[in-house]
Amino acid sequence: MPPKPFKPYGVPPPLDIEEFKDSFEVWHQQWKIFLALSTINTALPQHDRPEYIANILLSCLSNATLKAVLTMGLAPPELKDADIIIGKLQERCNAGRNCHVWRQKFSSRVQRDAESADSWLSDLRDLARKCEFEKDCCAACQNTRILGQVVFGVFDDEVRRKLLEQGATLTLDTALTMLRTAEATRLQASTIKQGGAAPVHQLKTPAAKPPT
């Protein structure tokens, strides 16, 4: 009996290993989200799922990436296993990654003039992920490195002074809150300044009431 026609919900994320060679984890997360929403694991019989998912995966690869997969020497059963294919692609992307180069970029990434704290922190997190700091000691190492870079690289010297005043109690969340508060304060001050206040000589003195 032929299988029932089935169309998964959503669109699988396209993958080109050159485009995602430095951010393969981002694509992988998109792929996991697609699988979770697709209903494949509930709509298809269990014995049909692996090959179906593998074919979906192969269909969303660019021509160059598909060619790379087909020339990896994978056996036919391996080409029907999406996890094996993804593992090989991840190895391929990681092969040219040098964490020392990324760490140099991380250490030189300071906040730019007028750059928001959230935008800067997002960039720092992305660089930190590529630096693989968690391999140095523990999972907390990454946030510790990011906090140090925030203190070192914040654009406003006054904010840096306030961060340093926190001493050993300073956390990344606290630092980000302080940066956001400073941004909001600067924006409010700028708005007031641009709006302007009436000069003193333009302020009218209320006329004296006539004697009754």
Backbone as a chain_set.jsonl record, in Angstrom:
{"seq": "MPPKPFKPYGVPPPLDIEEFKDSFEVWHQQWKIFLALSTINTALPQHDRPEYIANILLSCLSNATLKAVLTMGLAPPELKDADIIIGKLQERCNAGRNCHVWRQKFSSRVQRDAESADSWLSDLRDLARKCEFEKDCCAACQNTRILGQVVFGVFDDEVRRKLLEQGATLTLDTALTMLRTAEATRLQASTIKQGGAAPVHQLKTPAAKPPT", "coords": {"N": [[0.847, -1.2, 0.0], [0.726, 2.136, -0.995], [2.348, 4.99, 0.533], [0.508, 7.575, 2.261], [-0.138, 10.772, 0.767], [1.84, 13.492, 1.864], [2.564, 16.638, 3.246], [4.895, 18.575, 4.783], [4.579, 20.971, 7.456], [5.59, 24.316, 7.086], [8.782, 25.622, 5.869], [11.852, 24.148, 5.031], [15.01, 25.328, 6.244], [17.278, 26.798, 3.968], [20.61, 25.702, 3.111], [23.924, 26.604, 2.705], [27.201, 25.733, 2.797], [29.322, 27.499, 2.613], [28.206, 29.96, 3.137], [27.298, 29.597, 5.741], [29.509, 28.829, 7.187], [30.752, 29.979, 9.378], [28.72, 30.164, 11.133], [27.265, 27.839, 11.626], [25.788, 26.716, 13.672], [23.622, 28.385, 13.937], [22.092, 27.896, 11.622], [21.584, 25.184, 12.172], [19.961, 25.323, 14.418], [17.733, 26.54, 13.28], [16.953, 24.466, 11.611], [16.211, 22.518, 13.5], [14.013, 23.784, 14.63], [12.311, 23.858, 12.422], [11.85, 21.069, 12.076], [10.513, 20.52, 14.455], [8.145, 21.922, 14.112], [7.102, 20.871, 11.814], [5.456, 18.606, 11.855], [6.254, 16.136, 11.006], [7.17, 14.057, 12.616], [4.891, 13.144, 13.796], [2.99, 12.743, 11.86], [3.929, 10.9, 10.019], [4.619, 7.379, 9.593], [6.81, 5.658, 11.85], [8.901, 4.129, 10.672], [9.196, 5.306, 8.228], [10.137, 7.84, 8.608], [13.049, 8.539, 8.989], [14.351, 8.352, 6.375], [12.719, 10.073, 4.914], [13.099, 12.538, 6.243], [15.838, 12.84, 5.774], [15.836, 13.164, 2.993], [14.389, 15.537, 2.782], [16.252, 17.216, 3.981], [18.45, 17.021, 2.172], [17.274, 18.2, -0.006], [17.21, 20.886, 0.595], [19.742, 21.825, 0.411], [22.35, 23.789, -1.061], [23.607, 23.691, -4.464], [26.416, 23.388, -4.465], [26.858, 22.548, -1.851], [25.369, 20.187, -1.732], [26.79, 18.698, -3.588], [29.177, 18.464, -2.185], [28.348, 16.839, -0.055], [27.656, 14.481, -1.405], [30.107, 13.645, -2.233], [31.483, 12.895, -0.01], [31.945, 10.334, 0.623], [30.004, 8.845, 1.892], [28.072, 6.022, 2.804], [25.242, 4.433, 1.166], [23.149, 3.84, 3.156], [23.879, 5.751, 5.077], [23.385, 8.136, 3.789], [20.731, 8.266, 4.08], [20.25, 9.115, 6.549], [19.649, 11.827, 8.373], [20.919, 12.943, 10.613], [23.543, 11.966, 10.489], [24.417, 13.142, 8.105], [24.215, 15.878, 8.751], [26.063, 15.959, 10.843], [28.465, 15.461, 9.455], [28.544, 17.702, 7.79], [28.799, 19.682, 9.705], [31.317, 19.068, 10.75], [32.801, 19.679, 8.496], [32.396, 22.447, 8.291], [33.559, 23.308, 10.678], [36.174, 22.639, 10.332], [37.834, 24.574, 9.18], [37.82, 26.525, 11.06], [39.335, 28.736, 13.273], [39.814, 29.238, 16.496], [41.509, 30.996, 17.772], [41.876, 33.142, 16.079], [39.311, 34.221, 16.099], [39.186, 34.929, 18.784], [40.959, 37.016, 18.907], [39.589, 38.894, 17.399], [37.393, 39.178, 19.047], [38.516, 40.347, 21.354], [39.184, 42.823, 20.388], [36.852, 44.013, 19.817], [35.16, 46.68, 20.464], [32.709, 48.939, 21.852], [31.016, 50.967, 19.545], [30.717, 54.458, 18.712], [27.576, 55.736, 19.475], [26.448, 53.243, 19.172], [24.084, 50.846, 20.139], [23.715, 49.217, 23.324], [22.545, 46.694, 23.292], [22.837, 45.851, 20.634], [25.62, 45.78, 20.437], [26.231, 43.871, 22.435], [24.99, 41.642, 21.341], [26.613, 41.17, 19.131], [29.011, 40.629, 20.466], [28.321, 38.258, 21.804], [27.958, 36.531, 19.654], [30.561, 36.46, 18.585], [31.879, 35.415, 20.824], [30.798, 32.867, 20.95], [32.005, 31.69, 18.745], [34.574, 31.74, 19.632], [34.805, 29.702, 21.447], [35.023, 29.665, 24.273], [33.959, 28.197, 26.361], [35.256, 25.801, 26.367], [37.568, 26.223, 27.715], [37.256, 26.178, 30.495], [34.594, 26.105, 31.875], [30.997, 26.272, 31.403], [30.283, 28.774, 32.315], [32.339, 30.404, 31.681], [32.185, 31.812, 29.271], [30.318, 33.957, 29.666], [31.744, 35.338, 31.609], [33.989, 36.207, 30.176], [32.72, 37.85, 28.316], [31.634, 39.814, 29.999], [34.0, 41.004, 30.961], [34.909, 42.116, 28.557], [32.9, 43.936, 28.058], [33.253, 45.797, 30.137], [35.826, 46.681, 29.483], [35.485, 47.619, 26.846], [33.349, 49.463, 26.66], [31.932, 52.447, 25.354], [31.504, 54.861, 26.701], [33.259, 56.573, 29.096], [32.427, 57.341, 31.646], [30.403, 55.545, 32.227], [31.939, 53.253, 32.307], [33.44, 53.766, 34.594], [31.444, 53.615, 36.547], [30.747, 50.941, 36.287], [33.092, 49.69, 37.14], [33.063, 50.46, 39.776], [31.331, 48.688, 40.9], [32.767, 46.468, 41.481], [33.652, 43.138, 42.483], [31.078, 42.222, 42.581], [29.758, 42.74, 40.283], [27.734, 41.705, 37.603], [26.978, 40.23, 34.376], [24.338, 40.723, 33.598], [23.683, 42.87, 35.278], [25.517, 44.77, 34.361], [24.612, 45.136, 31.731], [22.105, 46.243, 32.226], [22.879, 48.662, 33.395], [24.169, 49.879, 31.241], [22.028, 50.151, 29.457], [20.4, 51.883, 30.921], [22.02, 54.156, 31.007], [22.04, 54.773, 28.289], [19.331, 55.396, 27.839], [19.104, 57.632, 29.474], [20.883, 59.43, 28.232], [19.557, 59.735, 25.799], [17.151, 60.919, 26.594], [18.135, 63.302, 27.668], [19.222, 64.419, 25.368], [16.934, 64.782, 23.851], [15.567, 66.701, 25.344], [17.387, 68.791, 25.141], [17.413, 69.284, 22.378], [14.792, 70.024, 22.02], [14.752, 72.357, 23.391], [14.714, 75.095, 25.699], [12.854, 77.921, 26.71], [14.556, 80.995, 26.571], [15.605, 82.914, 29.436], [15.016, 85.663, 29.238], [12.847, 85.633, 27.609], [10.747, 84.707, 28.986], [7.643, 85.515, 30.151], [6.657, 87.811, 32.592], [4.083, 87.445, 34.865], [1.388, 89.707, 34.621], [0.808, 92.331, 36.919], [-1.894, 92.277, 39.149], [-4.575, 94.556, 38.97], [-5.216, 97.012, 41.503], [-7.797, 96.432, 43.805]], "CA": [[0.0, 0.0, 0.0], [1.586, 3.324, -1.061], [2.156, 5.92, 1.65], [-0.404, 8.68, 2.025], [0.54, 12.034, 0.466], [2.097, 14.28, 3.073], [3.329, 17.862, 3.054], [5.225, 19.107, 6.111], [4.289, 22.373, 7.73], [6.779, 25.164, 7.088], [9.789, 25.476, 4.81], [13.16, 23.862, 5.632], [15.967, 26.412, 6.004], [18.326, 26.459, 2.999], [21.963, 25.652, 3.682], [25.136, 26.634, 1.89], [28.254, 25.667, 3.815], [30.167, 28.686, 2.551], [27.482, 31.052, 3.794], [27.124, 29.321, 7.166], [30.7, 28.174, 7.731], [31.069, 30.564, 10.684], [27.504, 30.223, 11.962], [26.517, 26.617, 11.35], [24.867, 26.473, 14.778], [22.402, 29.155, 13.681], [21.291, 27.098, 10.681], [21.169, 23.938, 12.828], [18.823, 25.65, 15.275], [16.597, 26.746, 12.378], [16.542, 23.134, 11.166], [15.504, 21.875, 14.617], [12.708, 24.44, 14.749], [11.504, 23.354, 11.307], [11.425, 19.699, 12.373], [9.542, 20.54, 15.551], [6.877, 22.468, 13.627], [6.706, 20.242, 10.547], [4.545, 17.476, 12.135], [6.768, 14.905, 10.397], [7.305, 12.993, 13.619], [3.576, 12.65, 14.215], [2.153, 12.42, 10.699], [4.488, 9.784, 9.252], [4.989, 6.175, 10.35], [8.172, 5.753, 12.363], [9.897, 3.535, 9.78], [9.342, 6.158, 7.042], [10.632, 9.172, 8.966], [14.465, 8.856, 8.762], [14.662, 8.608, 4.966], [11.974, 11.259, 4.496], [13.794, 13.709, 6.796], [17.114, 12.968, 5.057], [15.555, 13.716, 1.665], [14.058, 16.951, 2.987], [17.524, 17.895, 4.237], [19.221, 17.101, 0.926], [16.587, 19.09, -0.945], [17.402, 22.298, 0.944], [21.161, 22.155, 0.266], [22.752, 24.419, -2.317], [24.256, 22.743, -5.378], [27.789, 23.136, -4.016], [26.804, 21.786, -0.6], [24.909, 18.836, -2.073], [27.928, 18.021, -4.224], [30.12, 18.134, -1.111], [27.8, 15.692, 0.684], [27.701, 13.285, -2.249], [31.506, 13.238, -2.431], [32.085, 12.642, 1.303], [32.163, 8.9, 0.793], [28.976, 8.256, 2.748], [27.4, 4.839, 2.269], [23.813, 4.682, 0.919], [22.347, 3.96, 4.388], [24.231, 6.994, 5.774], [22.72, 9.225, 3.083], [19.33, 8.243, 4.489], [20.237, 9.502, 7.963], [19.9, 13.274, 8.422], [21.867, 13.265, 11.687], [24.892, 11.688, 9.987], [24.733, 14.17, 7.105], [24.435, 17.14, 9.471], [27.33, 15.819, 11.564], [29.562, 15.61, 8.493], [28.573, 19.101, 7.367], [29.327, 20.464, 10.829], [32.763, 18.826, 10.756], [33.349, 20.418, 7.356], [32.391, 23.874, 8.629], [34.466, 23.558, 11.799], [37.552, 22.287, 9.973], [38.63, 25.767, 8.908], [37.62, 27.523, 12.112], [40.47, 28.913, 14.177], [39.268, 30.018, 17.61], [42.456, 32.039, 18.176], [41.575, 34.303, 15.238], [38.076, 34.807, 16.624], [39.454, 35.533, 20.094], [41.587, 38.311, 18.655], [38.502, 39.784, 16.978], [36.573, 39.428, 20.231], [39.212, 41.263, 22.265], [39.274, 44.157, 19.786], [35.484, 44.49, 19.514], [34.695, 47.653, 21.454], [31.457, 49.593, 21.478], [31.187, 52.116, 18.66], [29.965, 55.656, 19.081], [26.14, 55.682, 19.172], [25.987, 51.858, 19.036], [23.297, 50.45, 21.305], [24.295, 48.147, 24.138], [22.003, 45.402, 22.868], [23.474, 45.492, 19.367], [27.013, 45.435, 20.75], [26.262, 42.609, 23.17], [24.635, 40.576, 20.399], [27.822, 40.888, 18.356], [29.97, 39.996, 21.38], [27.883, 36.875, 22.046], [28.233, 35.754, 18.443], [32.009, 36.253, 18.541], [32.248, 34.538, 21.942], [30.424, 31.501, 20.57], [33.028, 31.2, 17.819], [35.839, 31.631, 20.37], [34.767, 28.435, 22.196], [35.535, 29.901, 25.622], [33.476, 27.178, 27.3], [36.199, 24.682, 26.394], [38.692, 26.572, 28.586], [37.006, 25.725, 31.877], [33.215, 25.685, 32.115], [29.999, 27.012, 30.637], [30.21, 30.153, 32.812], [33.508, 31.149, 31.205], [31.809, 32.712, 28.186], [29.746, 35.182, 30.227], [32.816, 36.052, 32.305], [34.784, 36.895, 29.149], [31.902, 38.923, 27.745], [31.575, 40.879, 31.001], [35.28, 41.701, 30.926], [34.986, 42.912, 27.337], [31.959, 45.047, 28.225], [33.917, 46.797, 30.983], [36.961, 47.225, 28.744], [35.167, 48.226, 25.557], [32.227, 50.396, 26.633], [32.371, 53.705, 24.749], [31.39, 55.965, 27.662], [34.177, 56.408, 30.235], [31.683, 57.499, 32.895], [29.735, 54.26, 32.461], [32.989, 52.309, 32.707], [33.769, 54.047, 35.995], [30.359, 53.079, 37.373], [30.854, 49.477, 36.25], [34.222, 49.301, 37.988], [32.692, 50.691, 41.174], [30.587, 47.517, 41.387], [33.737, 45.483, 41.95], [33.435, 41.714, 42.215], [29.643, 41.909, 42.564], [29.217, 43.057, 38.961], [27.365, 40.591, 36.73], [26.693, 40.653, 33.009], [22.986, 41.29, 33.574], [23.745, 44.192, 35.91], [26.246, 45.656, 33.45], [23.741, 45.468, 30.607], [21.085, 47.161, 32.749], [23.509, 49.97, 33.579], [24.395, 50.448, 29.911], [20.727, 50.558, 28.919], [19.962, 53.059, 31.672], [22.827, 55.288, 30.539], [21.556, 55.102, 26.943], [18.035, 56.065, 27.965], [19.344, 58.952, 30.065], [21.47, 60.282, 27.187], [18.518, 60.019, 24.811], [16.226, 61.884, 27.19], [18.833, 64.589, 27.761], [19.346, 64.947, 24.014], [15.602, 65.23, 23.433], [15.296, 67.96, 26.042], [18.28, 69.817, 24.593], [16.975, 69.619, 21.025], [13.526, 70.739, 22.13], [15.107, 73.703, 23.827], [13.909, 75.769, 26.726], [12.764, 79.35, 26.416], [15.528, 81.798, 27.317], [15.034, 83.602, 30.592], [14.476, 86.977, 28.903], [11.609, 85.476, 26.869], [9.696, 84.303, 29.905], [6.826, 86.676, 30.506], [6.286, 87.936, 33.999], [2.631, 87.684, 34.969], [1.024, 91.107, 34.887], [0.296, 92.561, 38.276], [-3.334, 92.491, 39.211], [-4.918, 95.936, 39.374], [-5.738, 97.096, 42.881], [-9.261, 96.377, 43.902]], "C": [[0.882, 1.25, 0.0], [1.317, 4.258, 0.099], [1.208, 7.045, 1.276], [0.386, 9.944, 1.692], [0.686, 12.865, 1.738], [2.937, 15.49, 2.716], [3.611, 18.459, 4.42], [4.854, 20.573, 6.232], [5.593, 23.163, 7.739], [7.725, 24.842, 5.951], [11.138, 25.203, 5.458], [14.154, 24.969, 5.311], [17.033, 25.994, 4.997], [19.702, 26.506, 3.649], [23.01, 25.667, 2.589], [26.305, 26.706, 2.865], [29.201, 26.856, 3.759], [29.51, 29.843, 3.292], [27.428, 30.857, 5.303], [28.361, 28.708, 7.816], [31.096, 28.718, 9.103], [29.859, 30.63, 11.604], [26.626, 29.004, 11.709], [25.48, 26.359, 12.429], [23.552, 27.222, 14.59], [21.494, 28.386, 12.725], [20.753, 25.847, 11.364], [19.969, 24.19, 13.734], [17.573, 25.882, 14.434], [16.049, 25.404, 11.89], [15.75, 22.416, 12.264], [14.109, 22.471, 14.799], [11.776, 23.956, 13.643], [10.98, 21.957, 11.598], [10.342, 19.676, 13.452], [8.165, 20.998, 15.076], [6.295, 21.696, 12.451], [5.635, 19.168, 10.677], [5.02, 16.172, 11.511], [6.755, 13.762, 11.402], [5.972, 12.464, 14.131], [2.724, 12.186, 13.036], [2.647, 11.209, 9.918], [4.738, 8.58, 10.146], [6.464, 6.229, 10.723], [9.203, 5.221, 11.378], [10.115, 4.374, 8.519], [10.062, 7.474, 7.342], [12.094, 9.424, 8.608], [14.785, 9.194, 7.308], [13.955, 9.864, 4.468], [12.683, 12.526, 4.973], [15.123, 13.932, 6.082], [16.898, 13.58, 3.677], [15.153, 15.182, 1.745], [15.339, 17.756, 3.179], [18.312, 18.078, 2.946], [18.591, 18.085, -0.051], [16.817, 20.561, -0.635], [18.871, 22.721, 0.883], [21.408, 22.86, -1.057], [23.451, 23.389, -3.19], [25.657, 22.375, -4.9], [27.8, 22.282, -2.752], [26.346, 20.357, -0.851], [26.036, 18.039, -2.723], [28.947, 17.601, -3.176], [29.648, 16.916, -0.331], [27.962, 14.41, -0.117], [29.121, 12.794, -2.499], [32.234, 13.02, -1.104], [32.366, 11.17, 1.54], [31.162, 8.232, 1.711], [28.327, 7.064, 2.051], [25.919, 5.156, 2.054], [22.964, 4.746, 2.184], [22.629, 5.262, 5.146], [23.572, 8.205, 5.115], [21.227, 9.273, 3.383], [19.172, 8.615, 5.966], [20.62, 10.978, 8.074], [20.926, 13.64, 9.482], [23.308, 13.033, 11.242], [25.315, 12.767, 9.003], [25.045, 15.499, 7.788], [25.753, 17.098, 10.234], [28.528, 16.02, 10.656], [29.679, 17.058, 8.016], [29.142, 19.993, 8.464], [30.837, 20.29, 10.939], [33.436, 19.629, 9.654], [33.435, 21.912, 7.672], [33.412, 24.201, 9.708], [35.928, 23.341, 11.442], [38.421, 23.52, 9.764], [38.507, 26.838, 9.971], [38.822, 27.559, 13.049], [40.014, 29.819, 15.314], [40.207, 31.142, 18.037], [42.244, 33.312, 17.354], [40.326, 35.007, 15.758], [38.303, 35.473, 17.976], [40.133, 36.892, 19.938], [40.525, 39.331, 18.24], [37.618, 40.15, 18.167], [37.222, 40.483, 21.122], [39.31, 42.68, 21.71], [37.898, 44.75, 19.477], [34.986, 45.386, 20.648], [33.405, 48.292, 20.952], [31.746, 50.82, 20.626], [30.34, 53.286, 19.151], [28.525, 55.519, 18.594], [25.624, 54.26, 18.943], [25.241, 51.445, 20.302], [23.972, 49.302, 22.038], [23.821, 46.785, 23.668], [22.633, 44.932, 21.567], [24.916, 45.047, 19.597], [27.098, 44.086, 21.446], [25.916, 41.434, 22.265], [25.849, 40.169, 19.576], [28.867, 40.186, 19.219], [29.601, 38.536, 21.641], [28.186, 35.99, 20.841], [29.723, 35.458, 18.326], [32.455, 35.281, 19.63], [31.923, 33.084, 21.626], [31.481, 30.888, 19.656], [34.382, 31.024, 18.511], [35.938, 30.341, 21.182], [35.376, 28.587, 23.593], [35.136, 28.801, 26.594], [34.407, 25.979, 27.385], [37.387, 24.957, 27.316], [38.484, 26.064, 30.009], [35.594, 25.206, 32.054], [32.276, 26.568, 31.305], [29.922, 28.479, 31.057], [31.33, 31.028, 32.26], [33.125, 32.171, 30.138], [31.245, 34.024, 28.716], [30.789, 36.013, 30.964], [33.663, 36.835, 31.311], [34.002, 38.061, 28.551], [31.817, 40.101, 28.711], [32.868, 41.682, 31.006], [35.407, 42.596, 29.708], [34.036, 44.101, 27.391], [32.604, 46.164, 29.042], [35.052, 47.473, 30.214], [36.517, 48.068, 27.556], [34.02, 49.197, 25.52], [32.71, 51.771, 26.187], [32.439, 54.838, 25.763], [32.284, 55.704, 28.879], [33.458, 56.513, 31.575], [30.945, 56.204, 33.242], [30.755, 53.222, 32.909], [33.354, 52.51, 34.184], [32.702, 53.456, 36.924], [30.384, 51.551, 37.407], [31.961, 49.002, 37.185], [33.905, 49.49, 39.468], [31.932, 49.502, 41.771], [31.517, 46.426, 41.907], [33.365, 44.061, 41.575], [31.962, 41.339, 42.154], [29.015, 42.135, 41.191], [28.928, 41.785, 38.172], [27.058, 41.133, 35.34], [25.308, 41.284, 32.914], [22.963, 42.694, 34.169], [24.428, 45.195, 34.99], [25.357, 46.085, 32.291], [22.643, 46.441, 31.038], [21.651, 48.567, 32.904], [23.758, 50.646, 32.239], [23.085, 50.938, 29.3], [20.207, 51.817, 29.612], [20.71, 54.303, 31.209], [22.373, 55.73, 29.149], [20.254, 55.889, 27.02], [18.202, 57.478, 28.513], [19.913, 59.913, 29.026], [20.417, 60.681, 26.161], [17.534, 61.06, 25.334], [16.859, 63.269, 27.27], [18.95, 65.239, 26.393], [18.014, 65.488, 23.514], [15.251, 66.572, 24.06], [16.123, 69.093, 25.441], [17.828, 70.258, 23.215], [15.665, 70.389, 21.043], [13.741, 72.18, 22.554], [14.173, 74.232, 24.898], [13.905, 77.254, 26.413], [13.797, 80.11, 27.227], [14.825, 82.574, 28.42], [14.377, 84.908, 30.192], [13.173, 86.882, 28.12], [10.448, 85.066, 27.768], [8.932, 85.542, 30.36], [6.488, 86.662, 31.992], [4.792, 88.21, 34.075], [2.339, 89.135, 35.328], [0.44, 91.24, 36.285], [-1.198, 92.827, 38.226], [-3.616, 93.933, 39.628], [-5.492, 95.942, 40.78], [-7.253, 97.104, 42.876], [-9.787, 97.469, 44.826]], "O": [[1.706, 1.415, 0.9], [0.195, 4.322, 0.601], [1.115, 7.424, 0.109], [1.454, 10.175, 2.26], [-0.22, 12.93, 2.568], [3.91, 15.38, 1.969], [2.682, 18.814, 5.145], [4.82, 21.312, 5.248], [6.583, 22.731, 8.33], [7.501, 23.915, 5.173], [11.543, 25.946, 6.351], [14.138, 25.5, 4.201], [17.638, 24.933, 5.157], [19.932, 27.247, 4.606], [22.984, 24.85, 1.669], [26.39, 27.635, 3.669], [29.825, 27.189, 4.767], [30.178, 30.609, 3.987], [27.502, 31.824, 6.061], [28.26, 28.124, 8.895], [31.704, 28.006, 9.902], [29.965, 31.103, 12.736], [25.405, 29.116, 11.592], [24.403, 25.838, 12.138], [22.498, 26.76, 15.025], [20.297, 28.237, 12.969], [19.595, 25.483, 11.163], [19.061, 23.362, 13.809], [16.478, 25.472, 14.82], [14.837, 25.226, 11.771], [14.734, 21.779, 11.984], [13.149, 21.756, 15.084], [10.602, 23.678, 13.886], [9.798, 21.684, 11.393], [9.381, 18.911, 13.369], [7.142, 20.526, 15.573], [5.118, 21.853, 12.129], [4.967, 18.851, 9.693], [4.271, 15.196, 11.486], [6.374, 12.638, 11.075], [5.93, 11.447, 14.823], [1.844, 11.34, 13.194], [1.863, 10.559, 9.227], [5.037, 8.738, 11.329], [7.274, 6.79, 9.985], [10.281, 5.802, 11.254], [11.105, 4.182, 7.814], [10.542, 8.143, 6.427], [12.381, 10.439, 7.973], [15.42, 10.213, 7.036], [14.521, 10.632, 3.69], [12.85, 13.474, 4.206], [15.5, 15.072, 5.811], [17.685, 14.419, 3.238], [15.525, 15.981, 0.886], [15.495, 18.838, 2.615], [18.79, 19.176, 2.661], [19.292, 18.728, -0.833], [16.639, 21.407, -1.512], [19.21, 23.844, 1.258], [20.754, 22.565, -2.057], [23.843, 22.328, -2.706], [26.045, 21.207, -4.924], [28.645, 21.4, -2.597], [26.874, 19.42, -0.252], [26.213, 16.853, -2.443], [29.517, 16.513, -3.261], [30.453, 16.052, 0.017], [28.355, 13.376, 0.423], [29.321, 11.658, -2.929], [33.463, 12.967, -1.074], [32.963, 10.804, 2.553], [31.437, 7.163, 2.254], [28.067, 7.103, 0.849], [25.39, 6.061, 2.698], [22.118, 5.634, 2.288], [21.733, 5.816, 5.783], [23.241, 9.181, 5.788], [20.539, 10.213, 2.986], [18.102, 8.45, 6.551], [21.783, 11.336, 7.891], [21.724, 14.554, 9.276], [24.196, 13.815, 11.581], [26.445, 13.253, 9.059], [26.021, 16.166, 7.444], [26.481, 18.09, 10.27], [29.498, 16.674, 11.038], [30.784, 17.577, 7.857], [29.875, 20.943, 8.187], [31.557, 21.256, 11.192], [34.512, 20.192, 9.855], [34.431, 22.563, 7.355], [34.058, 25.248, 9.661], [36.82, 23.8, 12.154], [39.599, 23.525, 10.123], [39.029, 27.94, 9.807], [39.263, 26.525, 13.551], [39.846, 31.024, 15.124], [39.757, 32.138, 18.604], [42.408, 34.421, 17.861], [40.286, 36.234, 15.846], [37.669, 36.484, 18.278], [39.911, 37.803, 20.736], [40.556, 40.484, 18.671], [37.153, 41.283, 18.282], [36.553, 41.405, 21.589], [39.496, 43.633, 22.467], [37.796, 45.854, 18.941], [34.462, 44.907, 21.653], [33.063, 48.192, 19.774], [32.623, 51.619, 20.954], [29.38, 53.114, 19.902], [28.29, 55.217, 17.424], [24.468, 54.089, 18.555], [25.722, 51.674, 21.412], [24.709, 48.516, 21.443], [24.595, 45.828, 23.644], [22.932, 43.748, 21.411], [25.371, 44.059, 19.021], [27.934, 43.253, 21.097], [26.484, 40.351, 22.405], [26.09, 38.983, 19.349], [29.532, 39.257, 18.761], [30.479, 37.675, 21.693], [28.615, 34.846, 20.989], [30.11, 34.335, 18.004], [33.306, 34.425, 19.391], [32.675, 32.178, 21.986], [31.811, 29.708, 19.78], [35.231, 30.264, 18.045], [37.035, 29.931, 21.562], [36.151, 27.739, 24.037], [35.869, 28.498, 27.535], [34.363, 25.224, 28.355], [38.131, 24.039, 27.661], [39.419, 25.581, 30.648], [35.392, 24.027, 32.345], [32.707, 27.491, 30.613], [29.542, 29.335, 30.258], [31.273, 32.253, 32.362], [33.678, 33.27, 30.102], [31.649, 35.095, 28.264], [30.732, 37.243, 30.951], [34.016, 37.987, 31.563], [34.559, 39.131, 28.31], [31.916, 41.255, 28.295], [32.833, 42.911, 31.051], [35.944, 43.701, 29.796], [34.331, 45.158, 26.833], [32.513, 47.337, 28.681], [35.219, 48.691, 30.287], [37.105, 49.115, 27.283], [33.716, 49.729, 24.452], [33.783, 52.214, 26.599], [33.332, 55.683, 25.694], [32.084, 54.728, 29.603], [33.839, 55.845, 32.536], [30.872, 55.816, 34.408], [30.472, 52.406, 33.787], [33.55, 51.546, 34.923], [33.023, 52.871, 37.958], [30.078, 50.941, 38.432], [31.79, 48.034, 37.926], [34.421, 48.761, 40.315], [31.892, 49.329, 42.989], [31.101, 45.564, 42.681], [32.833, 43.806, 40.495], [31.63, 40.239, 41.713], [27.865, 41.76, 40.965], [29.774, 40.895, 38.084], [26.899, 42.339, 35.151], [25.133, 42.282, 32.215], [22.311, 43.594, 33.639], [23.975, 46.332, 34.855], [25.345, 47.256, 31.912], [22.296, 47.357, 30.293], [20.982, 49.549, 32.583], [23.577, 51.857, 32.113], [23.037, 52.01, 28.698], [19.644, 52.703, 28.969], [20.118, 55.368, 31.038], [22.327, 56.926, 28.862], [20.091, 56.913, 26.355], [17.526, 58.407, 28.072], [19.489, 61.065, 28.94], [20.387, 61.825, 25.707], [17.134, 61.97, 24.607], [16.215, 64.278, 26.982], [18.8, 66.453, 26.259], [17.963, 66.517, 22.841], [14.713, 67.461, 23.401], [15.632, 70.206, 25.255], [17.847, 71.448, 22.901], [15.434, 71.275, 20.221], [13.022, 73.09, 22.141], [13.004, 73.857, 24.979], [14.891, 77.776, 25.892], [13.913, 79.902, 28.435], [13.627, 82.852, 28.352], [13.318, 85.255, 30.713], [12.463, 87.875, 27.963], [9.293, 85.081, 27.342], [9.515, 86.491, 30.885], [6.09, 85.642, 32.556], [4.294, 89.119, 33.411], [2.961, 89.709, 36.221], [-0.311, 90.387, 36.76], [-1.685, 93.532, 37.342], [-2.97, 94.463, 40.532], [-6.166, 95.0, 41.196], [-7.887, 97.724, 42.022], [-10.996, 97.577, 45.029]]}, "num_chains": 1, "name": "protein.A"}
